[in-house]
Each structure stands twice: as structure tokens, then as C-alpha cells.
Amino acid sequence: MQTLLSYGFEQIEWQVALLSFLLAFILSTVIAFTYERTFRGLSYSRGLVQSMILGSIVSCLLMISIGDNIARGIGIVGSLAIIRFRTNLRDPRDLIFVFASLGIGVAAGVQSYATAGIGTLVFCIAVLALYVSPFGSRRKHDGLLRFQIPAEAGASQQVTTILQQITRHFVLVTLRDVAQGEYQDYAYQVKLRRSEDNQQLIRELNQVKGIRGLSYTNQEATVEV
């Protein structure tokens, strides 16, 4: 006699339910592994990776429980609405991976195994392709330049000439008097044509007579991790 999992008027063979859970677990593990291998950032979360796998199993469970019963689906949605998820995902990419895992669980729960398998394959291939390609990245060789020069027109004009020759674009951020008006403190936001131009910029500015406190902060690392 074949064992059946039954609820109400619907019956699901336990082998089918077990296959759905196993498929949701395996495919969501593949997605979690892909996320781990392609992660770029500073705040890696082990709990997020495990939540992808567990969320897929839970979504599979919900879809098996709902089946084709609309009333049961409304009841489950209503009970889930009571739960308040207060976990904030700072990276939209993390949210996409969570949704992908939940979608795989839903597909496995409704016994759409081909959709779940193909969807996982296409998603992981797309992730890997974007990971190895430069698509979406913008390399802005930006920097913050700070220095102090004597309060005279000659030094200021010399600095402006150097910036026009080396930088692609520059904007004066702050200007203030220091040392009782004998020096002026400058802060420029500069955009370089190449990342190595910052060394040439420092060398040229060091030739300005009376310059002091020269510093350059490369902001390229804050643009994209």
C-alpha cells in the first residue's frame, strides 16, 4: 500500500514531497555557493548564506501546503503578514540572491522541477558572467588634494596651471586662510585620466615654492569594492 501525505481533500505522495525538498535544498545550495564565490564587499554574512538555503526549503514547504487550495493560500499569507522581518540588506545584490533562493523553493514546491533546475542554471551563469566581466563598473580615478601655499597670486596661478595640465577635471572644495593670513589652505576634488597620474601630480606640486602639507587621498576604493 502506497503511503500518502494528505491534508484536506488533497493528497501528495511522500516521495514527491521529499524530492521537492531535496531539490530545493540542492539548488539553493548551488545559489548560495555561487554567492559565496562571487562575493565582493567588506561585510560577508554567513547567516545570509544559510538563510538562502533555509528560505528555499520554507518556501517549498509553503507551496506544498497550499497546493491548489485558494482558501489555504489566503490563510497562510495572512498568517505570514503577522511576522515582521527587521533584517536590513544593505546590498541590493544580496536581496536578489535571497529572492532567487525563494523562487527556486517555490518552483520545487509546485513540482516544476525543470523550471527550478533551468532557472538555477541560468541564474548562476548570469552571476558568473557579470562577476568576470567589467559590466556595470565605473573606474573614476577621483581624489581629494589638500595643501597650503603662501597667500600670493603667483603660487595660486602655478597650482592652477599644474592642475589644468595633469588632471581631467578639478573643483575647488574649500579655501581658508591659515597662519594669520600668511598661507591659504586649499582642498580640491580632482579627477585624473589615469590612476598613475597621482604620482606625477604630487611631483609637480612639490615644485611649487612654499607649498606645505601636501596630501592626496585616492577615492577610487570608495567607488566600487
Backbone bond lengths (Angstrom), bond angles and torsions (degrees), N, CA, C in turn:
res aa  C-N    CA-C-N  psi(-1)  N-CA   C-N-CA  omega(-1)  CA-C   N-CA-C  phi
1 M - - - 1.470 - - 1.518 109.03 -
2 Q 1.298 116.36 130.42 1.447 120.70 -175.36 1.520 110.37 -80.78
3 T 1.330 114.81 130.94 1.457 120.08 -179.25 1.515 109.57 -79.42
4 L 1.311 115.91 138.51 1.451 121.22 -177.05 1.518 109.90 -127.18
5 L 1.357 116.11 145.40 1.452 122.26 167.96 1.516 106.75 -94.57
6 S 1.322 116.59 120.39 1.454 119.25 -175.02 1.515 110.81 -125.98
7 Y 1.302 114.99 147.44 1.460 121.75 172.90 1.514 106.35 -151.26
8 G 1.329 116.46 122.23 1.455 119.75 -177.78 1.514 109.99 65.36
9 F 1.342 114.87 -128.61 1.452 120.47 -179.47 1.520 112.32 -99.06
10 E 1.375 116.12 0.22 1.450 119.21 -177.74 1.518 109.74 -100.94
11 Q 1.301 115.24 145.69 1.446 120.95 179.55 1.530 109.31 -132.26
12 I 1.325 115.36 132.82 1.462 122.14 178.92 1.513 108.07 -126.84
13 E 1.301 116.40 127.82 1.444 120.01 177.84 1.518 109.63 -63.73
14 W 1.337 116.32 138.77 1.459 119.55 -175.80 1.525 111.22 -65.68
15 Q 1.345 116.18 -27.46 1.455 118.01 176.84 1.536 111.31 -65.22
16 V 1.341 115.91 -38.89 1.465 120.42 178.71 1.524 110.75 -66.29
17 A 1.340 116.67 -43.40 1.463 120.61 178.84 1.523 110.95 -63.16
18 L 1.329 115.98 -42.90 1.466 119.55 179.56 1.522 111.06 -64.42
19 L 1.322 116.77 -40.73 1.458 120.36 177.75 1.524 111.20 -63.02
20 S 1.318 116.94 -38.26 1.463 120.47 179.23 1.526 111.04 -64.43
21 F 1.337 116.47 -44.53 1.463 119.98 179.42 1.529 111.59 -65.34
22 L 1.321 116.27 -42.36 1.462 119.27 179.85 1.524 111.21 -64.72
23 L 1.323 116.43 -41.41 1.454 119.42 179.27 1.523 111.18 -65.56
24 A 1.334 116.72 -41.46 1.466 119.86 177.24 1.522 110.97 -61.66
25 F 1.325 116.68 -40.84 1.465 120.81 179.39 1.528 111.62 -65.64
26 I 1.316 116.85 -46.40 1.471 120.58 -176.86 1.520 111.25 -66.82
27 L 1.331 116.74 -47.33 1.462 119.58 -176.57 1.529 111.53 -68.87
28 S 1.328 117.64 -38.56 1.464 119.43 177.27 1.524 111.29 -68.45
29 T 1.331 117.02 -30.06 1.462 120.02 174.11 1.520 110.76 -65.19
30 V 1.323 116.78 -38.47 1.464 120.42 176.27 1.527 110.57 -62.29
31 I 1.327 116.43 -42.70 1.461 120.05 178.58 1.526 110.51 -64.82
32 A 1.343 117.20 -43.51 1.461 120.47 178.74 1.527 111.58 -63.25
33 F 1.335 116.54 -39.23 1.466 120.46 177.97 1.532 110.58 -64.96
34 T 1.331 116.04 -40.29 1.468 120.06 177.39 1.521 110.69 -63.33
35 Y 1.327 116.26 -40.53 1.471 119.89 177.69 1.528 110.65 -62.30
36 E 1.324 116.27 -43.66 1.461 120.12 -178.36 1.527 111.56 -63.11
37 R 1.335 117.00 -40.84 1.463 120.91 -177.22 1.523 112.93 -75.85
38 T 1.316 117.81 -24.32 1.464 120.53 -177.69 1.514 112.35 -107.31
39 F 1.327 117.14 11.94 1.465 119.82 -177.23 1.524 110.49 -70.77
40 R 1.309 115.56 133.27 1.458 122.35 173.86 1.517 107.88 -131.65
41 G 1.272 116.47 117.11 1.457 119.84 -178.34 1.511 110.69 165.52
42 L 1.321 114.95 -169.30 1.448 120.62 -176.54 1.520 113.10 -114.94
43 S 1.316 117.96 -19.59 1.465 120.43 -174.03 1.531 109.63 -118.19
44 Y 1.321 116.38 75.15 1.463 120.66 177.52 1.521 109.74 -74.14
45 S 1.308 116.67 136.35 1.463 121.73 -177.67 1.530 109.87 -121.85
46 R 1.325 114.95 116.04 1.463 119.56 175.99 1.525 110.68 -66.81
47 G 1.330 115.66 -35.03 1.461 119.44 179.38 1.514 112.56 -63.33
48 L 1.331 117.14 -34.70 1.467 119.79 178.20 1.518 110.72 -65.74
49 V 1.331 117.26 -41.72 1.462 120.88 179.49 1.520 110.70 -62.89
50 Q 1.313 116.78 -44.08 1.463 119.79 178.87 1.525 111.47 -68.31
51 S 1.336 116.41 -32.21 1.465 119.54 179.14 1.525 111.60 -65.98
52 M 1.321 117.30 -30.06 1.463 119.45 176.65 1.515 110.99 -61.33
53 I 1.326 115.85 -45.06 1.463 120.05 -178.67 1.523 110.84 -69.33
54 L 1.325 116.63 -46.31 1.465 119.98 -178.99 1.532 111.47 -66.75
55 G 1.328 116.58 -37.42 1.464 119.23 178.40 1.516 112.30 -64.27
56 S 1.328 116.46 -35.52 1.461 119.47 177.76 1.527 110.85 -64.89
57 I 1.316 116.36 -40.74 1.470 119.94 179.21 1.529 110.39 -65.96
58 V 1.326 116.72 -41.32 1.468 120.16 -179.86 1.525 110.70 -65.24
59 S 1.326 117.93 -43.53 1.458 119.80 179.01 1.520 111.15 -65.20
60 C 1.325 116.73 -35.14 1.470 119.92 175.29 1.522 110.14 -63.60
61 L 1.329 116.70 -42.99 1.468 121.37 178.27 1.523 111.23 -60.12
62 L 1.330 117.29 -42.77 1.457 120.94 -179.18 1.523 111.38 -64.55
63 M 1.333 116.87 -41.66 1.453 119.34 -178.72 1.520 111.49 -68.48
64 I 1.342 117.55 -36.86 1.466 120.24 176.07 1.520 109.94 -65.44
65 S 1.342 116.44 -40.05 1.468 120.21 -179.40 1.517 112.24 -67.47
66 I 1.325 117.20 -37.45 1.463 120.29 -178.78 1.520 111.14 -73.62
67 G 1.337 116.05 -48.12 1.461 119.09 -177.93 1.517 110.97 60.74
68 D 1.323 116.56 -131.43 1.465 122.20 177.81 1.515 112.54 -103.41
69 N 1.316 117.16 12.30 1.456 121.78 -176.79 1.524 109.34 -88.85
70 I 1.338 116.92 109.23 1.465 121.41 -177.62 1.525 110.74 -67.33
71 A 1.322 117.04 -41.49 1.461 120.18 -179.03 1.533 110.76 -62.06
72 R 1.314 115.68 -40.87 1.463 119.08 179.09 1.524 111.03 -66.27
73 G 1.326 116.60 -37.61 1.465 119.89 177.82 1.515 111.95 -64.05
74 I 1.340 116.58 -41.68 1.467 119.73 178.17 1.525 110.74 -64.00
75 G 1.322 116.22 -37.95 1.462 119.68 179.00 1.516 112.15 -65.41
76 I 1.325 116.77 -41.74 1.465 119.93 179.65 1.524 110.99 -67.24
77 V 1.340 116.36 -41.29 1.469 119.15 177.91 1.523 110.59 -63.13
78 G 1.313 116.82 -40.05 1.459 119.82 178.29 1.517 112.87 -63.90
79 S 1.316 116.55 -40.65 1.465 119.17 178.79 1.525 111.24 -70.14
80 L 1.331 118.12 -34.69 1.467 120.63 177.15 1.521 111.69 -68.89
81 A 1.343 116.49 -26.72 1.462 119.30 179.89 1.523 111.65 -66.73
82 I 1.317 117.01 -20.57 1.461 120.35 178.92 1.532 110.67 -71.07
83 I 1.336 116.63 -29.60 1.458 121.43 -176.78 1.524 109.62 -74.99
84 R 1.316 115.38 135.99 1.458 120.76 177.99 1.528 108.79 -112.55
85 F 1.321 115.88 112.20 1.462 120.59 177.79 1.523 108.30 -90.37
86 R 1.312 116.58 115.48 1.456 121.75 -175.29 1.524 112.43 -107.75
87 T 1.306 117.95 14.75 1.458 120.72 177.90 1.527 109.40 -81.65
88 N 1.329 115.53 124.68 1.463 121.10 -179.58 1.528 109.67 -98.22
89 L 1.316 115.68 127.26 1.462 121.57 175.56 1.518 107.55 -99.75
90 R 1.321 116.68 113.16 1.455 120.92 -175.80 1.523 112.69 -75.17
91 D 1.313 117.54 -25.78 1.458 121.27 -178.46 1.525 109.27 -105.75
92 P 1.330 119.18 122.08 1.470 120.42 178.06 1.525 112.31 -58.46
93 R 1.321 117.50 -26.78 1.464 120.74 178.83 1.536 110.29 -63.81
94 D 1.323 117.80 -37.55 1.460 120.90 177.04 1.520 110.88 -61.61
95 L 1.333 115.78 -40.32 1.462 119.93 179.85 1.520 111.29 -64.25
96 I 1.338 117.19 -38.17 1.460 120.84 179.13 1.523 110.33 -63.40
97 F 1.329 117.25 -41.15 1.457 120.14 179.19 1.528 111.03 -65.43
98 V 1.310 117.15 -38.68 1.470 119.97 177.07 1.517 110.43 -63.84
99 F 1.331 117.30 -43.81 1.463 120.72 177.94 1.525 111.34 -63.23
100 A 1.326 116.39 -38.32 1.464 119.63 178.98 1.522 110.67 -62.98
101 S 1.320 117.33 -42.16 1.461 120.66 178.40 1.524 111.35 -64.92
102 L 1.321 116.09 -41.63 1.467 118.96 177.79 1.528 110.74 -65.08
103 G 1.329 116.64 -39.47 1.464 119.30 178.42 1.513 112.42 -64.03
104 I 1.333 117.00 -38.12 1.467 120.52 176.55 1.518 110.38 -63.93
105 G 1.323 116.42 -40.68 1.463 119.62 177.46 1.514 112.56 -63.36
106 V 1.331 116.30 -39.60 1.469 120.21 178.20 1.525 110.30 -64.17
107 A 1.336 116.81 -45.16 1.465 119.91 -179.99 1.525 111.16 -62.77
108 A 1.328 117.10 -40.69 1.464 119.72 177.96 1.515 111.23 -67.61
109 G 1.347 116.72 -35.52 1.464 120.32 -178.88 1.506 113.85 -67.00
110 V 1.329 117.40 -29.38 1.467 120.62 179.01 1.520 111.08 -95.94
111 Q 1.333 116.36 15.15 1.471 123.76 177.45 1.534 112.80 62.02
112 S 1.326 116.24 28.03 1.462 119.80 174.44 1.527 107.10 -95.30
113 Y 1.333 115.40 71.77 1.462 121.19 -171.39 1.533 112.26 -67.95
114 A 1.328 115.89 -37.58 1.465 118.44 179.77 1.522 110.80 -64.67
115 T 1.340 116.19 -41.00 1.462 119.59 178.16 1.515 111.52 -63.59
116 A 1.329 116.19 -40.89 1.462 120.05 179.50 1.521 110.95 -64.11
117 G 1.325 117.36 -45.01 1.456 120.30 -178.68 1.520 112.66 -67.19
118 I 1.338 116.52 -47.20 1.467 120.14 -179.45 1.529 110.33 -66.29
119 G 1.333 116.15 -39.83 1.462 119.47 178.90 1.517 112.21 -61.45
120 T 1.329 116.39 -42.47 1.468 119.98 177.40 1.520 111.38 -63.38
121 L 1.329 116.30 -43.60 1.463 120.39 -179.89 1.528 111.56 -62.18
122 V 1.323 116.86 -47.43 1.467 120.84 -178.66 1.527 110.33 -65.16
123 F 1.325 117.07 -41.49 1.466 120.75 -179.04 1.531 110.69 -63.05
124 C 1.315 117.11 -46.95 1.472 120.56 -178.11 1.524 111.59 -66.69
125 I 1.333 116.88 -37.41 1.464 119.47 177.27 1.522 110.41 -64.53
126 A 1.339 116.25 -41.72 1.466 119.71 178.47 1.524 111.32 -63.51
127 V 1.337 116.73 -40.18 1.467 120.52 179.08 1.524 110.42 -63.63
128 L 1.316 117.20 -46.23 1.460 121.00 -179.36 1.529 111.37 -65.09
129 A 1.333 116.68 -39.13 1.465 119.79 178.83 1.523 111.37 -63.98
130 L 1.333 117.35 -41.96 1.457 120.40 177.82 1.523 111.77 -70.01
131 Y 1.330 116.19 -28.83 1.463 120.25 -179.24 1.524 111.59 -68.80
132 V 1.323 117.23 -41.29 1.463 120.54 -176.89 1.528 112.59 -88.04
133 S 1.310 118.04 -14.27 1.458 120.79 -178.78 1.528 110.06 -96.79
134 P 1.342 116.77 157.43 1.467 119.58 178.44 1.526 113.42 -84.25
135 F 1.332 116.40 11.22 1.465 119.49 -176.61 1.531 110.77 -60.17
136 G 1.327 115.59 131.56 1.460 121.42 176.88 1.509 114.81 88.93
137 S 1.324 118.48 -9.22 1.461 120.60 -178.63 1.519 109.45 -93.49
138 R 1.305 114.92 140.52 1.459 121.78 177.70 1.520 108.29 -125.90
139 R 1.312 115.61 109.18 1.451 120.78 -178.91 1.532 109.98 -86.47
140 K 1.292 115.86 96.06 1.454 121.68 176.33 1.523 108.26 -99.88
141 H 1.313 114.98 113.21 1.456 119.01 -179.99 1.525 108.49 -84.29
142 D 1.324 114.39 71.16 1.449 120.81 -177.61 1.519 110.29 -94.74
143 G 1.324 115.52 154.99 1.450 120.25 177.58 1.513 110.99 -157.92
144 L 1.317 114.79 159.91 1.465 122.01 176.88 1.520 107.72 -109.37
145 L 1.311 116.21 118.65 1.466 122.78 -176.42 1.522 108.82 -107.31
146 R 1.350 116.15 127.55 1.461 121.04 179.77 1.517 109.55 -131.19
147 F 1.326 115.79 141.74 1.462 121.31 178.61 1.520 108.79 -167.42
148 Q 1.325 114.97 169.07 1.461 123.02 175.36 1.516 108.60 -127.76
149 I 1.327 116.10 134.01 1.457 121.76 179.59 1.523 108.49 -132.06
150 P 1.344 116.92 157.84 1.471 119.60 176.92 1.519 111.70 -58.66
151 A 1.308 116.00 146.08 1.465 121.41 -177.19 1.516 110.14 -77.45
152 E 1.285 116.44 71.25 1.457 122.46 177.43 1.514 108.89 -142.08
153 A 1.316 116.05 152.05 1.466 120.73 -173.46 1.516 112.16 -66.65
154 G 1.344 117.56 -31.46 1.460 120.16 -176.64 1.510 112.62 -63.57
155 A 1.325 118.40 -45.70 1.463 121.84 -179.73 1.521 110.92 -66.19
156 S 1.314 117.15 -41.44 1.467 120.56 179.56 1.522 111.36 -64.09
157 Q 1.327 117.06 -40.77 1.460 120.55 179.55 1.517 111.43 -67.48
158 Q 1.336 116.88 -36.01 1.463 120.51 178.77 1.522 111.07 -66.04
159 V 1.335 116.20 -40.92 1.461 120.22 177.69 1.529 110.77 -64.03
160 T 1.321 117.68 -42.91 1.473 121.38 179.58 1.523 111.09 -61.25
161 T 1.325 116.82 -40.41 1.463 120.81 178.56 1.524 111.45 -62.88
162 I 1.334 116.92 -43.07 1.467 120.80 179.33 1.524 110.97 -63.75
163 L 1.313 116.57 -42.45 1.469 120.08 179.66 1.519 111.32 -64.33
164 Q 1.309 117.61 -38.39 1.463 121.06 179.37 1.525 111.67 -67.16
165 Q 1.310 117.51 -31.91 1.464 121.21 -177.82 1.527 112.93 -79.86
166 I 1.324 117.35 -35.66 1.469 120.36 -171.08 1.518 112.41 -101.07
167 T 1.314 117.75 -42.74 1.459 120.22 -174.34 1.519 110.95 -84.31
168 R 1.304 114.52 157.74 1.460 120.80 175.26 1.515 110.80 -82.50
169 H 1.324 114.62 -35.26 1.461 120.90 179.88 1.518 107.97 -159.25
170 F 1.324 117.58 143.85 1.463 120.49 177.37 1.524 109.43 -146.19
171 V 1.320 113.82 146.54 1.461 121.20 -178.90 1.520 108.26 -135.38
172 L 1.320 116.45 133.33 1.457 121.55 177.27 1.528 109.16 -75.76
173 V 1.333 116.01 122.01 1.463 120.79 -177.95 1.520 110.59 -93.46
174 T 1.323 117.65 -53.34 1.461 121.39 179.60 1.522 109.66 -137.20
175 L 1.312 114.74 151.56 1.463 122.32 175.22 1.520 107.60 -148.00
176 R 1.334 116.32 123.55 1.459 119.95 -179.71 1.528 109.83 -148.01
177 D 1.321 115.10 154.40 1.457 121.81 177.97 1.517 110.55 -83.25
178 V 1.306 116.15 139.08 1.460 122.92 176.73 1.525 108.67 -134.27
179 A 1.323 115.64 168.20 1.472 122.21 179.63 1.520 110.61 53.53
180 Q 1.336 115.53 47.91 1.457 122.36 178.19 1.527 112.59 56.57
181 G 1.302 115.84 37.97 1.455 121.26 175.50 1.507 115.32 85.07
182 E 1.348 117.98 -0.76 1.460 119.78 179.74 1.528 111.76 -76.83
183 Y 1.320 116.86 -28.34 1.460 121.75 178.82 1.527 108.90 -124.58
184 Q 1.302 113.89 159.91 1.459 121.82 175.02 1.524 109.06 -124.40
185 D 1.323 115.46 133.56 1.465 122.09 -179.28 1.529 108.71 -96.76
186 Y 1.339 115.67 123.06 1.457 122.42 -177.94 1.531 109.86 -112.39
187 A 1.316 115.40 145.78 1.464 122.43 170.97 1.522 107.16 -136.45
188 Y 1.330 115.62 119.50 1.470 122.15 -178.51 1.525 109.89 -116.58
189 Q 1.322 115.56 139.33 1.454 121.90 167.00 1.526 106.67 -94.98
190 V 1.334 116.88 115.51 1.453 120.58 -174.50 1.526 109.85 -117.66
191 K 1.313 115.32 150.70 1.464 122.91 174.52 1.524 107.69 -123.34
192 L 1.321 116.23 120.40 1.455 121.94 -176.45 1.521 110.95 -95.33
193 R 1.324 115.61 155.58 1.461 120.52 176.00 1.522 111.24 -73.55
194 R 1.328 116.24 -38.23 1.457 122.66 179.09 1.517 109.07 -133.81
195 S 1.312 116.77 154.74 1.460 120.27 -177.76 1.518 112.21 -66.04
196 E 1.339 117.19 -30.77 1.462 119.98 -178.33 1.522 113.19 -79.26
197 D 1.326 118.32 -5.50 1.460 120.46 179.16 1.519 112.84 -69.54
198 N 1.345 117.23 -15.17 1.461 118.74 -179.97 1.526 111.85 -64.83
199 Q 1.333 117.56 -32.41 1.463 120.28 178.24 1.529 111.11 -68.53
200 Q 1.313 116.45 -41.75 1.458 119.76 177.13 1.523 110.70 -64.59
201 L 1.333 116.19 -38.22 1.462 119.90 178.89 1.525 111.26 -62.16
202 I 1.317 117.09 -42.90 1.460 120.93 179.05 1.529 110.49 -64.80
203 R 1.323 117.54 -42.04 1.469 120.48 -179.74 1.534 111.73 -62.90
204 E 1.324 115.73 -43.21 1.458 118.76 -179.11 1.529 111.60 -67.54
205 L 1.318 116.94 -40.86 1.463 119.65 -179.13 1.521 111.94 -68.87
206 N 1.314 117.43 -29.90 1.464 119.91 177.96 1.522 112.21 -65.40
207 Q 1.340 117.54 -16.59 1.459 121.63 178.91 1.525 112.35 -81.67
208 V 1.335 116.14 -11.93 1.462 120.06 179.46 1.531 108.97 -69.98
209 K 1.283 116.93 128.92 1.464 121.65 -176.61 1.528 110.71 -68.51
210 G 1.336 115.33 126.83 1.459 120.77 175.82 1.514 115.19 86.95
211 I 1.324 117.90 0.23 1.459 119.36 -178.99 1.523 110.43 -70.96
212 R 1.321 117.23 144.11 1.459 122.00 179.83 1.528 109.16 -150.72
213 G 1.329 114.52 161.69 1.469 119.55 178.96 1.512 113.60 63.38
214 L 1.340 116.71 31.47 1.462 120.06 -177.53 1.526 110.56 -74.14
215 S 1.332 116.60 126.03 1.474 121.45 178.78 1.516 109.04 -146.63
216 Y 1.321 113.83 146.20 1.461 121.06 178.89 1.519 108.21 -130.98
217 T 1.331 116.25 122.60 1.460 122.19 179.32 1.515 108.88 -107.33
218 N 1.328 115.75 114.25 1.461 120.87 -179.89 1.510 109.42 -77.16
219 Q 1.329 116.23 121.13 1.458 120.98 -177.33 1.519 112.35 -101.78
220 E 1.321 117.83 11.23 1.471 120.73 -179.53 1.522 111.13 -63.87
221 A 1.348 118.04 -35.58 1.463 121.12 -177.48 1.512 111.92 -68.25
222 T 1.341 117.84 -22.52 1.455 120.21 -179.78 1.518 112.41 -86.87
223 V 1.341 116.81 -8.29 1.458 119.43 179.89 1.516 111.07 -79.04
224 E 1.310 115.87 -45.64 1.461 119.88 -177.56 1.514 109.35 -149.07
225 V 1.317 116.61 132.01 1.479 121.11 178.36 1.502 107.91 -104.51
